[in-house]
C-alpha cells in the first residue's frame, strides 16, 4: 500500500475512493450540524458588533461579511446533505475554514484600533 506523503492520499485511486467514502459516511452526520451551528454562532456576533462599532458604515460592512459567510455556510450544509460521500467535500470543508478565517480577519481589521473588546 503506497501513500503519497505530500498530498496525504493513497496512491491507489480506488483505495483512496473507498477510504473517503468510509470516512465521509461516518463523519458527515456530525460535520453537517457542526458547520451550521458554528455559522449561526459566527453570525450572532453581529449583536456585539452593533454596540462596539462607532460608524454605521463599518457596521454595515461587518453585517454584510457575517451574512455572506452565513449564506456560504448554508450552501455548504445543503451540499453536504445532497452529496454526502464525495471526495471534494474535503476541499469544500477546507475552503469553509479558510473563508471563516478570512472573514474574521476582515472584521477584525475594520474595528478602530485599539479595541480591547475584540
Backbone as XML, in Angstrom:
<?xml version="1.0"?>
<chain id="A" units="angstrom">
  <residue number="1" name="UNK">
    <atom name="N" x="0.856" y="-1.172" z="0.000"/>
    <atom name="CA" x="0.000" y="0.000" z="0.000"/>
    <atom name="C" x="0.899" y="1.231" z="0.000"/>
  </residue>
  <residue number="2" name="UNK">
    <atom name="N" x="0.821" y="1.989" z="-1.054"/>
    <atom name="CA" x="1.628" y="3.194" z="-1.188"/>
    <atom name="C" x="0.838" y="4.412" z="-0.754"/>
  </residue>
  <residue number="3" name="UNK">
    <atom name="N" x="1.522" y="5.307" z="-0.094"/>
    <atom name="CA" x="0.893" y="6.510" z="0.436"/>
    <atom name="C" x="1.681" y="7.715" z="-0.035"/>
  </residue>
  <residue number="4" name="UNK">
    <atom name="N" x="0.997" y="8.685" z="-0.604"/>
    <atom name="CA" x="1.634" y="9.915" z="-1.059"/>
    <atom name="C" x="1.716" y="10.872" z="0.128"/>
  </residue>
  <residue number="5" name="UNK">
    <atom name="N" x="2.912" y="11.047" z="0.639"/>
    <atom name="CA" x="3.065" y="11.863" z="1.850"/>
    <atom name="C" x="2.881" y="13.358" z="1.596"/>
  </residue>
  <residue number="6" name="UNK">
    <atom name="N" x="2.993" y="13.813" z="0.344"/>
    <atom name="CA" x="2.826" y="15.228" z="0.040"/>
    <atom name="C" x="1.362" y="15.619" z="-0.075"/>
  </residue>
  <residue number="7" name="UNK">
    <atom name="N" x="0.541" y="14.741" z="-0.639"/>
    <atom name="CA" x="-0.889" y="15.031" z="-0.796"/>
    <atom name="C" x="-1.736" y="14.428" z="0.313"/>
  </residue>
  <residue number="8" name="UNK">
    <atom name="N" x="-1.152" y="13.524" z="1.091"/>
    <atom name="CA" x="-1.904" y="12.885" z="2.157"/>
    <atom name="C" x="-2.966" y="11.945" z="1.621"/>
  </residue>
  <residue number="9" name="UNK">
    <atom name="N" x="-2.662" y="11.257" z="0.533"/>
    <atom name="CA" x="-3.621" y="10.359" z="-0.108"/>
    <atom name="C" x="-2.946" y="9.032" z="-0.415"/>
  </residue>
  <residue number="10" name="UNK">
    <atom name="N" x="-3.780" y="8.003" z="-0.595"/>
    <atom name="CA" x="-3.269" y="6.737" z="-1.085"/>
    <atom name="C" x="-2.925" y="6.895" z="-2.559"/>
  </residue>
  <residue number="11" name="UNK">
    <atom name="N" x="-1.880" y="6.237" z="-3.001"/>
    <atom name="CA" x="-1.508" y="6.294" z="-4.421"/>
    <atom name="C" x="-2.502" y="5.536" z="-5.283"/>
  </residue>
  <residue number="12" name="UNK">
    <atom name="N" x="-3.098" y="4.518" z="-4.727"/>
    <atom name="CA" x="-4.121" y="3.741" z="-5.443"/>
    <atom name="C" x="-5.443" y="4.514" z="-5.375"/>
  </residue>
  <residue number="13" name="UNK">
    <atom name="N" x="-5.942" y="4.965" z="-6.527"/>
    <atom name="CA" x="-7.159" y="5.790" z="-6.583"/>
    <atom name="C" x="-8.384" y="5.054" z="-6.037"/>
  </residue>
  <residue number="14" name="UNK">
    <atom name="N" x="-8.487" y="3.769" z="-6.308"/>
    <atom name="CA" x="-9.656" y="3.007" z="-5.836"/>
    <atom name="C" x="-9.637" y="2.899" z="-4.312"/>
  </residue>
  <residue number="15" name="UNK">
    <atom name="N" x="-8.471" y="2.640" z="-3.752"/>
    <atom name="CA" x="-8.343" y="2.569" z="-2.300"/>
    <atom name="C" x="-8.642" y="3.927" z="-1.665"/>
  </residue>
  <residue number="16" name="UNK">
    <atom name="N" x="-8.169" y="4.997" z="-2.288"/>
    <atom name="CA" x="-8.451" y="6.348" z="-1.789"/>
    <atom name="C" x="-9.950" y="6.638" z="-1.815"/>
  </residue>
  <residue number="17" name="UNK">
    <atom name="N" x="-10.624" y="6.246" z="-2.898"/>
    <atom name="CA" x="-12.071" y="6.472" z="-3.009"/>
    <atom name="C" x="-12.833" y="5.690" z="-1.949"/>
  </residue>
  <residue number="18" name="UNK">
    <atom name="N" x="-12.421" y="4.462" z="-1.695"/>
    <atom name="CA" x="-13.078" y="3.661" z="-0.646"/>
    <atom name="C" x="-12.862" y="4.279" z="0.733"/>
  </residue>
  <residue number="19" name="UNK">
    <atom name="N" x="-11.643" y="4.746" z="0.981"/>
    <atom name="CA" x="-11.340" y="5.367" z="2.269"/>
    <atom name="C" x="-12.175" y="6.626" z="2.486"/>
  </residue>
  <residue number="20" name="UNK">
    <atom name="N" x="-12.249" y="7.473" z="1.463"/>
    <atom name="CA" x="-13.031" y="8.710" z="1.565"/>
    <atom name="C" x="-14.504" y="8.391" z="1.793"/>
  </residue>
  <residue number="21" name="UNK">
    <atom name="N" x="-15.021" y="7.422" z="1.066"/>
    <atom name="CA" x="-16.422" y="7.048" z="1.228"/>
    <atom name="C" x="-16.694" y="6.562" z="2.652"/>
  </residue>
  <residue number="22" name="UNK">
    <atom name="N" x="-15.792" y="5.767" z="3.190"/>
    <atom name="CA" x="-15.957" y="5.259" z="4.560"/>
    <atom name="C" x="-15.868" y="6.396" z="5.577"/>
  </residue>
  <residue number="23" name="UNK">
    <atom name="N" x="-14.885" y="7.255" z="5.422"/>
    <atom name="CA" x="-14.701" y="8.371" z="6.346"/>
    <atom name="C" x="-15.881" y="9.344" z="6.301"/>
  </residue>
  <residue number="24" name="UNK">
    <atom name="N" x="-16.331" y="9.684" z="5.111"/>
    <atom name="CA" x="-17.442" y="10.627" z="4.974"/>
    <atom name="C" x="-18.733" y="10.059" z="5.529"/>
  </residue>
  <residue number="25" name="UNK">
    <atom name="N" x="-18.975" y="8.800" z="5.303"/>
    <atom name="CA" x="-20.216" y="8.195" z="5.799"/>
    <atom name="C" x="-20.292" y="8.261" z="7.325"/>
  </residue>
  <residue number="26" name="UNK">
    <atom name="N" x="-19.158" y="8.076" z="7.984"/>
    <atom name="CA" x="-19.148" y="8.092" z="9.442"/>
    <atom name="C" x="-19.183" y="9.511" z="10.005"/>
  </residue>
  <residue number="27" name="UNK">
    <atom name="N" x="-18.485" y="10.432" z="9.367"/>
    <atom name="CA" x="-18.307" y="11.762" z="9.949"/>
    <atom name="C" x="-19.331" y="12.793" z="9.488"/>
  </residue>
  <residue number="28" name="UNK">
    <atom name="N" x="-19.989" y="12.557" z="8.372"/>
    <atom name="CA" x="-20.835" y="13.600" z="7.790"/>
    <atom name="C" x="-22.017" y="13.953" z="8.694"/>
  </residue>
  <residue number="29" name="UNK">
    <atom name="N" x="-22.511" y="12.996" z="9.447"/>
    <atom name="CA" x="-23.654" y="13.315" z="10.313"/>
    <atom name="C" x="-23.264" y="14.223" z="11.473"/>
  </residue>
  <residue number="30" name="UNK">
    <atom name="N" x="-21.981" y="14.302" z="11.784"/>
    <atom name="CA" x="-21.508" y="15.223" z="12.817"/>
    <atom name="C" x="-21.035" y="16.546" z="12.218"/>
  </residue>
  <residue number="31" name="UNK">
    <atom name="N" x="-20.495" y="16.483" z="11.024"/>
    <atom name="CA" x="-19.945" y="17.677" z="10.390"/>
    <atom name="C" x="-21.054" y="18.637" z="9.975"/>
  </residue>
  <residue number="32" name="UNK">
    <atom name="N" x="-22.127" y="18.115" z="9.373"/>
    <atom name="CA" x="-23.198" y="18.986" z="8.877"/>
    <atom name="C" x="-23.795" y="19.863" z="9.974"/>
  </residue>
  <residue number="33" name="UNK">
    <atom name="N" x="-24.262" y="19.296" z="11.097"/>
    <atom name="CA" x="-24.823" y="20.188" z="12.130"/>
    <atom name="C" x="-23.772" y="21.115" z="12.752"/>
  </residue>
  <residue number="34" name="UNK">
    <atom name="N" x="-22.529" y="20.642" z="12.852"/>
    <atom name="CA" x="-21.483" y="21.493" z="13.430"/>
    <atom name="C" x="-21.214" y="22.691" z="12.541"/>
  </residue>
  <residue number="35" name="UNK">
    <atom name="N" x="-21.188" y="22.481" z="11.229"/>
    <atom name="CA" x="-20.960" y="23.572" z="10.285"/>
    <atom name="C" x="-22.064" y="24.615" z="10.413"/>
  </residue>
  <residue number="36" name="UNK">
    <atom name="N" x="-23.302" y="24.150" z="10.437"/>
    <atom name="CA" x="-24.429" y="25.074" z="10.539"/>
    <atom name="C" x="-24.430" y="25.815" z="11.877"/>
  </residue>
  <residue number="37" name="UNK">
    <atom name="N" x="-24.196" y="25.109" z="12.954"/>
    <atom name="CA" x="-24.185" y="25.731" z="14.276"/>
    <atom name="C" x="-23.077" y="26.780" z="14.395"/>
  </residue>
  <residue number="38" name="UNK">
    <atom name="N" x="-21.887" y="26.441" z="13.922"/>
    <atom name="CA" x="-20.789" y="27.403" z="14.002"/>
    <atom name="C" x="-21.030" y="28.613" z="13.107"/>
  </residue>
  <residue number="39" name="UNK">
    <atom name="N" x="-21.666" y="28.407" z="11.967"/>
    <atom name="CA" x="-22.010" y="29.530" z="11.100"/>
    <atom name="C" x="-23.015" y="30.468" z="11.754"/>
  </residue>
  <residue number="40" name="UNK">
    <atom name="N" x="-23.992" y="29.899" z="12.434"/>
    <atom name="CA" x="-25.004" y="30.714" z="13.129"/>
    <atom name="C" x="-24.364" y="31.473" z="14.287"/>
  </residue>
  <residue number="41" name="UNK">
    <atom name="N" x="-23.506" y="30.802" z="15.037"/>
    <atom name="CA" x="-22.825" y="31.469" z="16.154"/>
    <atom name="C" x="-21.954" y="32.615" z="15.643"/>
  </residue>
  <residue number="42" name="UNK">
    <atom name="N" x="-21.227" y="32.366" z="14.547"/>
    <atom name="CA" x="-20.395" y="33.418" z="13.963"/>
    <atom name="C" x="-21.248" y="34.609" z="13.545"/>
  </residue>
  <residue number="43" name="UNK">
    <atom name="N" x="-22.423" y="34.344" z="12.990"/>
    <atom name="CA" x="-23.301" y="35.438" z="12.578"/>
    <atom name="C" x="-23.858" y="36.193" z="13.788"/>
  </residue>
  <residue number="44" name="UNK">
    <atom name="N" x="-24.176" y="35.486" z="14.860"/>
    <atom name="CA" x="-24.755" y="36.143" z="16.032"/>
    <atom name="C" x="-23.800" y="37.125" z="16.705"/>
  </residue>
  <residue number="45" name="UNK">
    <atom name="N" x="-22.537" y="37.032" z="16.398"/>
    <atom name="CA" x="-21.599" y="38.017" z="16.933"/>
    <atom name="C" x="-21.815" y="39.394" z="16.330"/>
  </residue>
  <residue number="46" name="UNK">
    <atom name="N" x="-22.773" y="39.501" z="15.424"/>
    <atom name="CA" x="-23.130" y="40.808" z="14.878"/>
    <atom name="C" x="-23.799" y="41.662" z="15.969"/>
  </residue>
  <residue number="47" name="UNK">
    <atom name="N" x="-24.354" y="41.030" z="16.974"/>
    <atom name="CA" x="-25.002" y="41.769" z="18.069"/>
    <atom name="C" x="-23.985" y="42.612" z="18.837"/>
  </residue>
  <residue number="48" name="UNK">
    <atom name="N" x="-22.875" y="42.024" z="19.340"/>
    <atom name="CA" x="-21.886" y="42.901" z="19.985"/>
    <atom name="C" x="-21.206" y="43.850" z="18.996"/>
  </residue>
  <residue number="49" name="UNK">
    <atom name="N" x="-21.117" y="43.439" z="17.738"/>
    <atom name="CA" x="-20.538" y="44.353" z="16.739"/>
    <atom name="C" x="-21.363" y="45.624" z="16.634"/>
  </residue>
  <residue number="50" name="UNK">
    <atom name="N" x="-22.666" y="45.493" z="16.776"/>
    <atom name="CA" x="-23.549" y="46.661" z="16.691"/>
    <atom name="C" x="-23.207" y="47.674" z="17.788"/>
  </residue>
  <residue number="51" name="UNK">
    <atom name="N" x="-22.912" y="47.171" z="18.967"/>
    <atom name="CA" x="-22.617" y="48.060" z="20.094"/>
    <atom name="C" x="-21.162" y="48.536" z="20.114"/>
  </residue>
  <residue number="52" name="UNK">
    <atom name="N" x="-20.264" y="47.779" z="19.507"/>
    <atom name="CA" x="-18.845" y="48.113" z="19.585"/>
    <atom name="C" x="-18.343" y="48.967" z="18.427"/>
  </residue>
  <residue number="53" name="UNK">
    <atom name="N" x="-19.077" y="49.003" z="17.335"/>
    <atom name="CA" x="-18.618" y="49.817" z="16.200"/>
    <atom name="C" x="-19.148" y="51.237" z="16.338"/>
  </residue>
  <residue number="54" name="UNK">
    <atom name="N" x="-18.331" y="52.168" z="15.931"/>
    <atom name="CA" x="-18.705" y="53.567" z="16.075"/>
    <atom name="C" x="-19.415" y="54.118" z="14.850"/>
  </residue>
  <residue number="55" name="UNK">
    <atom name="N" x="-19.090" y="53.630" z="13.675"/>
    <atom name="CA" x="-19.729" y="54.168" z="12.481"/>
    <atom name="C" x="-20.697" y="53.143" z="11.890"/>
  </residue>
  <residue number="56" name="UNK">
    <atom name="N" x="-21.749" y="53.661" z="11.316"/>
    <atom name="CA" x="-22.743" y="52.782" z="10.708"/>
    <atom name="C" x="-22.195" y="52.127" z="9.442"/>
  </residue>
  <residue number="57" name="UNK">
    <atom name="N" x="-21.282" y="52.791" z="8.774"/>
    <atom name="CA" x="-20.673" y="52.220" z="7.569"/>
    <atom name="C" x="-19.868" y="50.968" z="7.920"/>
  </residue>
  <residue number="58" name="UNK">
    <atom name="N" x="-19.109" y="51.045" z="9.002"/>
    <atom name="CA" x="-18.334" y="49.891" z="9.452"/>
    <atom name="C" x="-19.267" y="48.751" z="9.862"/>
  </residue>
  <residue number="59" name="UNK">
    <atom name="N" x="-20.336" y="49.081" z="10.569"/>
    <atom name="CA" x="-21.266" y="48.038" z="10.982"/>
    <atom name="C" x="-21.919" y="47.374" z="9.776"/>
  </residue>
  <residue number="60" name="UNK">
    <atom name="N" x="-22.285" y="48.154" z="8.771"/>
    <atom name="CA" x="-22.891" y="47.557" z="7.567"/>
    <atom name="C" x="-21.915" y="46.593" z="6.888"/>
  </residue>
  <residue number="61" name="UNK">
    <atom name="N" x="-20.653" y="46.974" z="6.819"/>
    <atom name="CA" x="-19.654" y="46.092" z="6.221"/>
    <atom name="C" x="-19.526" y="44.798" z="7.022"/>
  </residue>
  <residue number="62" name="UNK">
    <atom name="N" x="-19.465" y="44.924" z="8.348"/>
    <atom name="CA" x="-19.352" y="43.741" z="9.205"/>
    <atom name="C" x="-20.594" y="42.870" z="9.077"/>
  </residue>
  <residue number="63" name="UNK">
    <atom name="N" x="-21.766" y="43.503" z="9.070"/>
    <atom name="CA" x="-23.011" y="42.744" z="8.919"/>
    <atom name="C" x="-23.027" y="41.998" z="7.585"/>
  </residue>
  <residue number="64" name="UNK">
    <atom name="N" x="-22.638" y="42.675" z="6.509"/>
    <atom name="CA" x="-22.610" y="42.030" z="5.196"/>
    <atom name="C" x="-21.623" y="40.867" z="5.186"/>
  </residue>
  <residue number="65" name="UNK">
    <atom name="N" x="-20.461" y="41.042" z="5.797"/>
    <atom name="CA" x="-19.456" y="39.976" z="5.844"/>
    <atom name="C" x="-19.988" y="38.763" z="6.600"/>
  </residue>
  <residue number="66" name="UNK">
    <atom name="N" x="-20.601" y="39.009" z="7.754"/>
    <atom name="CA" x="-21.148" y="37.904" z="8.541"/>
    <atom name="C" x="-22.320" y="37.235" z="7.829"/>
  </residue>
  <residue number="67" name="UNK">
    <atom name="N" x="-23.164" y="38.023" z="7.180"/>
    <atom name="CA" x="-24.306" y="37.450" z="6.475"/>
    <atom name="C" x="-23.852" y="36.640" z="5.254"/>
  </residue>
  <residue number="68" name="UNK">
    <atom name="N" x="-22.861" y="37.133" z="4.533"/>
    <atom name="CA" x="-22.328" y="36.399" z="3.380"/>
    <atom name="C" x="-21.724" y="35.070" z="3.830"/>
  </residue>
  <residue number="69" name="UNK">
    <atom name="N" x="-21.035" y="35.102" z="4.958"/>
    <atom name="CA" x="-20.475" y="33.859" z="5.478"/>
    <atom name="C" x="-21.592" y="32.888" z="5.872"/>
  </residue>
  <residue number="70" name="UNK">
    <atom name="N" x="-22.640" y="33.402" z="6.495"/>
    <atom name="CA" x="-23.760" y="32.538" z="6.865"/>
    <atom name="C" x="-24.419" y="31.929" z="5.624"/>
  </residue>
  <residue number="71" name="UNK">
    <atom name="N" x="-24.541" y="32.696" z="4.569"/>
    <atom name="CA" x="-25.105" y="32.174" z="3.320"/>
    <atom name="C" x="-24.214" y="31.079" z="2.749"/>
  </residue>
  <residue number="72" name="UNK">
    <atom name="N" x="-22.901" y="31.271" z="2.784"/>
    <atom name="CA" x="-21.987" y="30.242" z="2.306"/>
    <atom name="C" x="-22.038" y="28.995" z="3.177"/>
  </residue>
  <residue number="73" name="UNK">
    <atom name="N" x="-22.221" y="29.181" z="4.471"/>
    <atom name="CA" x="-22.359" y="28.039" z="5.376"/>
    <atom name="C" x="-23.617" y="27.254" z="5.037"/>
  </residue>
  <residue number="74" name="UNK">
    <atom name="N" x="-24.692" y="27.958" z="4.768"/>
    <atom name="CA" x="-25.934" y="27.282" z="4.416"/>
    <atom name="C" x="-25.776" y="26.503" z="3.106"/>
  </residue>
  <residue number="75" name="UNK">
    <atom name="N" x="-25.065" y="27.076" z="2.141"/>
    <atom name="CA" x="-24.806" y="26.362" z="0.887"/>
    <atom name="C" x="-23.955" y="25.113" z="1.130"/>
  </residue>
  <residue number="76" name="UNK">
    <atom name="N" x="-22.955" y="25.223" z="1.996"/>
    <atom name="CA" x="-22.144" y="24.057" z="2.334"/>
    <atom name="C" x="-22.988" y="23.001" z="3.025"/>
  </residue>
  <residue number="77" name="UNK">
    <atom name="N" x="-23.858" y="23.416" z="3.918"/>
    <atom name="CA" x="-24.749" y="22.498" z="4.615"/>
    <atom name="C" x="-25.616" y="21.732" z="3.612"/>
  </residue>
  <residue number="78" name="UNK">
    <atom name="N" x="-26.185" y="22.443" z="2.651"/>
    <atom name="CA" x="-27.005" y="21.779" z="1.631"/>
    <atom name="C" x="-26.164" y="20.873" z="0.741"/>
  </residue>
  <residue number="79" name="UNK">
    <atom name="N" x="-24.983" y="21.317" z="0.386"/>
    <atom name="CA" x="-24.101" y="20.500" z="-0.441"/>
    <atom name="C" x="-23.754" y="19.191" z="0.262"/>
  </residue>
  <residue number="80" name="UNK">
    <atom name="N" x="-23.441" y="19.257" z="1.551"/>
    <atom name="CA" x="-23.102" y="18.052" z="2.295"/>
    <atom name="C" x="-24.304" y="17.133" z="2.453"/>
  </residue>
  <residue number="81" name="UNK">
    <atom name="N" x="-25.503" y="17.703" z="2.432"/>
    <atom name="CA" x="-26.706" y="16.879" z="2.530"/>
    <atom name="C" x="-26.988" y="16.174" z="1.203"/>
  </residue>
  <residue number="82" name="UNK">
    <atom name="N" x="-26.798" y="16.875" z="0.103"/>
    <atom name="CA" x="-27.127" y="16.312" z="-1.203"/>
    <atom name="C" x="-26.056" y="15.345" z="-1.713"/>
  </residue>
  <residue number="83" name="UNK">
    <atom name="N" x="-24.805" y="15.610" z="-1.395"/>
    <atom name="CA" x="-23.703" y="14.775" z="-1.881"/>
    <atom name="C" x="-22.794" y="14.401" z="-0.717"/>
  </residue>
  <residue number="84" name="UNK">
    <atom name="N" x="-23.258" y="13.517" z="0.187"/>
    <atom name="CA" x="-22.522" y="13.275" z="1.427"/>
    <atom name="C" x="-21.230" y="12.472" z="1.289"/>
  </residue>
  <residue number="85" name="UNK">
    <atom name="N" x="-21.051" y="11.699" z="0.244"/>
    <atom name="CA" x="-19.882" y="10.807" z="0.171"/>
    <atom name="C" x="-18.953" y="11.168" z="-0.976"/>
  </residue>
  <residue number="86" name="UNK">
    <atom name="N" x="-18.791" y="12.440" z="-1.249"/>
    <atom name="CA" x="-17.926" y="12.860" z="-2.356"/>
    <atom name="C" x="-16.524" y="13.189" z="-1.856"/>
  </residue>
  <residue number="87" name="UNK">
    <atom name="N" x="-15.568" y="12.955" z="-2.697"/>
    <atom name="CA" x="-14.175" y="13.255" z="-2.359"/>
    <atom name="C" x="-13.959" y="14.760" z="-2.220"/>
  </residue>
  <residue number="88" name="UNK">
    <atom name="N" x="-14.680" y="15.553" z="-2.993"/>
    <atom name="CA" x="-14.488" y="17.001" z="-2.964"/>
    <atom name="C" x="-15.042" y="17.654" z="-1.711"/>
  </residue>
  <residue number="89" name="UNK">
    <atom name="N" x="-15.775" y="16.918" z="-0.902"/>
    <atom name="CA" x="-16.278" y="17.501" z="0.351"/>
    <atom name="C" x="-15.134" y="17.950" z="1.247"/>
  </residue>
  <residue number="90" name="UNK">
    <atom name="N" x="-14.020" y="17.234" z="1.192"/>
    <atom name="CA" x="-12.857" y="17.640" z="1.989"/>
    <atom name="C" x="-12.349" y="18.999" z="1.544"/>
  </residue>
  <residue number="91" name="UNK">
    <atom name="N" x="-12.393" y="19.244" z="0.253"/>
    <atom name="CA" x="-11.961" y="20.548" z="-0.265"/>
    <atom name="C" x="-12.965" y="21.635" z="0.103"/>
  </residue>
  <residue number="92" name="UNK">
    <atom name="N" x="-14.244" y="21.294" z="0.076"/>
    <atom name="CA" x="-15.280" y="22.261" z="0.461"/>
    <atom name="C" x="-15.114" y="22.651" z="1.925"/>
  </residue>
  <residue number="93" name="UNK">
    <atom name="N" x="-14.856" y="21.685" z="2.783"/>
    <atom name="CA" x="-14.703" y="21.969" z="4.212"/>
    <atom name="C" x="-13.436" y="22.792" z="4.452"/>
  </residue>
  <residue number="94" name="UNK">
    <atom name="N" x="-12.377" y="22.494" z="3.728"/>
    <atom name="CA" x="-11.147" y="23.298" z="3.849"/>
    <atom name="C" x="-11.389" y="24.731" z="3.386"/>
  </residue>
  <residue number="95" name="UNK">
    <atom name="N" x="-12.157" y="24.894" z="2.317"/>
    <atom name="CA" x="-12.493" y="26.242" z="1.842"/>
    <atom name="C" x="-13.346" y="26.970" z="2.887"/>
  </residue>
  <residue number="96" name="UNK">
    <atom name="N" x="-14.270" y="26.261" z="3.528"/>
    <atom name="CA" x="-15.097" y="26.823" z="4.594"/>
    <atom name="C" x="-14.211" y="27.353" z="5.726"/>
  </residue>
  <residue number="97" name="UNK">
    <atom name="N" x="-13.213" y="26.580" z="6.117"/>
    <atom name="CA" x="-12.310" y="27.008" z="7.184"/>
    <atom name="C" x="-11.509" y="28.240" z="6.775"/>
  </residue>
  <residue number="98" name="UNK">
    <atom name="N" x="-11.060" y="28.257" z="5.541"/>
    <atom name="CA" x="-10.302" y="29.399" z="5.039"/>
    <atom name="C" x="-11.168" y="30.658" z="4.988"/>
  </residue>
  <residue number="99" name="UNK">
    <atom name="N" x="-12.391" y="30.527" z="4.514"/>
    <atom name="CA" x="-13.302" y="31.679" z="4.441"/>
    <atom name="C" x="-13.658" y="32.176" z="5.837"/>
  </residue>
  <residue number="100" name="UNK">
    <atom name="N" x="-13.821" y="31.261" z="6.792"/>
    <atom name="CA" x="-14.099" y="31.671" z="8.172"/>
    <atom name="C" x="-12.946" y="32.492" z="8.731"/>
  </residue>
  <residue number="101" name="UNK">
    <atom name="N" x="-11.735" y="32.049" z="8.492"/>
    <atom name="CA" x="-10.554" y="32.787" z="8.973"/>
    <atom name="C" x="-10.445" y="34.155" z="8.314"/>
  </residue>
  <residue number="102" name="UNK">
    <atom name="N" x="-10.645" y="34.197" z="7.015"/>
    <atom name="CA" x="-10.575" y="35.478" z="6.304"/>
    <atom name="C" x="-11.688" y="36.432" z="6.734"/>
  </residue>
  <residue number="103" name="UNK">
    <atom name="N" x="-12.870" y="35.897" z="6.986"/>
    <atom name="CA" x="-13.985" y="36.735" z="7.454"/>
    <atom name="C" x="-13.658" y="37.352" z="8.805"/>
  </residue>
  <residue number="104" name="UNK">
    <atom name="N" x="-13.093" y="36.539" z="9.688"/>
    <atom name="CA" x="-12.718" y="37.063" z="11.000"/>
    <atom name="C" x="-11.687" y="38.179" z="10.857"/>
  </residue>
  <residue number="105" name="UNK">
    <atom name="N" x="-10.688" y="37.958" z="10.012"/>
    <atom name="CA" x="-9.651" y="38.978" z="9.837"/>
    <atom name="C" x="-10.209" y="40.251" z="9.212"/>
  </residue>
  <residue number="106" name="UNK">
    <atom name="N" x="-11.117" y="40.120" z="8.252"/>
    <atom name="CA" x="-11.749" y="41.302" z="7.659"/>
    <atom name="C" x="-12.497" y="42.103" z="8.718"/>
  </residue>
  <residue number="107" name="UNK">
    <atom name="N" x="-13.223" y="41.408" z="9.551"/>
    <atom name="CA" x="-13.985" y="42.094" z="10.602"/>
    <atom name="C" x="-13.037" y="42.715" z="11.622"/>
  </residue>
  <residue number="108" name="UNK">
    <atom name="N" x="-12.026" y="41.972" z="12.003"/>
    <atom name="CA" x="-11.070" y="42.465" z="12.999"/>
    <atom name="C" x="-10.383" y="43.752" z="12.531"/>
  </residue>
  <residue number="109" name="UNK">
    <atom name="N" x="-9.985" y="43.788" z="11.278"/>
    <atom name="CA" x="-9.268" y="44.952" z="10.773"/>
    <atom name="C" x="-10.174" y="46.146" z="10.489"/>
  </residue>
  <residue number="110" name="UNK">
    <atom name="N" x="-11.471" y="45.955" z="10.581"/>
    <atom name="CA" x="-12.379" y="47.083" z="10.402"/>
    <atom name="C" x="-12.740" y="47.765" z="11.711"/>
  </residue>
  <residue number="111" name="UNK">
    <atom name="N" x="-12.321" y="47.197" z="12.818"/>
    <atom name="CA" x="-12.507" y="47.869" z="14.099"/>
    <atom name="C" x="-11.478" y="48.980" z="14.239"/>
  </residue>
  <residue number="112" name="UNK">
    <atom name="N" x="-11.895" y="50.039" z="14.886"/>
    <atom name="CA" x="-10.975" y="51.144" z="15.133"/>
    <atom name="C" x="-9.984" y="50.701" z="16.214"/>
  </residue>
  <residue number="113" name="UNK">
    <atom name="N" x="-8.710" y="50.893" z="15.960"/>
    <atom name="CA" x="-7.690" y="50.456" z="16.899"/>
    <atom name="C" x="-7.480" y="51.499" z="17.971"/>
  </residue>
  <residue number="114" name="UNK">
    <atom name="N" x="-7.130" y="51.190" z="19.161"/>
    <atom name="CA" x="-7.152" y="49.849" z="19.744"/>
    <atom name="C" x="-8.529" y="49.557" z="20.344"/>
  </residue>
  <residue number="115" name="UNK">
    <atom name="N" x="-9.010" y="48.375" z="20.131"/>
    <atom name="CA" x="-10.293" y="47.951" z="20.704"/>
    <atom name="C" x="-10.045" y="46.682" z="21.494"/>
  </residue>
  <residue number="116" name="UNK">
    <atom name="N" x="-10.021" y="46.792" z="22.806"/>
    <atom name="CA" x="-9.678" y="45.650" z="23.645"/>
    <atom name="C" x="-10.806" y="44.618" z="23.703"/>
  </residue>
  <residue number="117" name="UNK">
    <atom name="N" x="-12.008" y="44.968" z="23.269"/>
    <atom name="CA" x="-13.131" y="44.026" z="23.343"/>
    <atom name="C" x="-13.040" y="42.954" z="22.255"/>
  </residue>
  <residue number="118" name="UNK">
    <atom name="N" x="-12.392" y="43.249" z="21.158"/>
    <atom name="CA" x="-12.268" y="42.270" z="20.079"/>
    <atom name="C" x="-11.267" y="41.211" z="20.480"/>
  </residue>
</chain>
